[in-house]
Amino acid sequence: MDRPISQKSFHVEITEHRLEPDQGFLLPGHEEHTLVVRSGVVYVSLRSGDKALIPGDEIVVHVGDFLGAWSEAHGPAELSVLRGG
């Protein structure tokens, strides 16, 4: 007997950000986000500890754990932020 397959709707919002040196960044809303560094160095401050990310690194930020992020490189940093599911 064939069973019907249920499909879930999946939507991901991607925003691009450019951070100048020492420029801070906060995430909107109260959802889980994935940060992907495209260039530069981005420091992410979490309740569970701080992380330094370089190009190609990504981190999933859970609700309530994210305290902020900033660029500390000599040049700007670029990152993509994915939200949704």
Buried (B, 14 or more C-beta within 10 A) or exposed (E): EEEEEEEEEEEEEEEEBEBEBEBEBEBEEEEBBBBBBBBBBBBBBBEEEEBEBEBEBEBEBEEEBBEEBBBBBEEEBBBBBBBEE
